[in-house]
Amino acid sequence: MELHIWLLVITLTCAEGVLVLTQSPGSVSTHSGQMVTMRCARSEGDAGSYGVFWYKQASVGSAPQWVITHWANGQIDRPTWATDKIVPSRDATDNSYILTIKNAVDQDQGIYSCSAQKHFGQGTHVHILTKQPLPPLVVLFPPSRDDKSKGDVTLTCLASGFYPYTIQALWSVDGTARTEGVEISITSPEQNGTYTISSYLRVPASKWESDKQTYTCTVQHESL
């Protein structure tokens, strides 16, 4: 068996005829007082003919909060707490919706998602930095001796010392993505403000012992 750590760029494709909202960038970091811009591109249908809703989550798994609506006729609706520093617009050149946050502050940090015609984008993570991004130290561990005596064995991909916290650890076997048997845990910030994530892949012990397969952990972080 071979273990590899690779850094990759993933490209998503969609089926023609199905509306897909693709947000970019996936993650953006800036210092307080700077401007943040994110895009939400439509795979079909004129962005100028459809309204868009923007939502914000304080963190992964938290309830989304409505931020702003930009209707097809140009009308803008905001909740009472929102200020005019959050500005929506459209760009016909790439058929996208745009959201701009002026003079960003700590309270603007979160995950912003666009929504149109009951479809949602994958979200843009906005980080208000207190320091420069730090890359992770990545180590891939094979199963322990004790683990090999069981029905399944566990491979561990450990990424530590990174900032900000948004990161992906993806598994593949012989170049094919593997999501089954994957578990992920991420720690609270360390005293120095960095994070650690562990991603675990469970495979049958018999396959680990007998197959000549290549197991790859792919780590993606904005600092890389």
Secondary structure by P-SEA (a helix, b strand, c coil): cbbbbbbbbbbbbbcccbbbbbbcccbbbbcccbbbbbbbbbcccccccbbbbbbbbcccccbbbbcccccccbbbbbcccccccccccccccccbbbbbbcccccccbbbbbbbcccccccbbbbbbccccbbbbbbbbbccccccccccbbbbbbbbccccccbbbbbbbcccccccccbbbbbbcccccccbbbbbbbbcccccccccbbbbbbbbbcccc
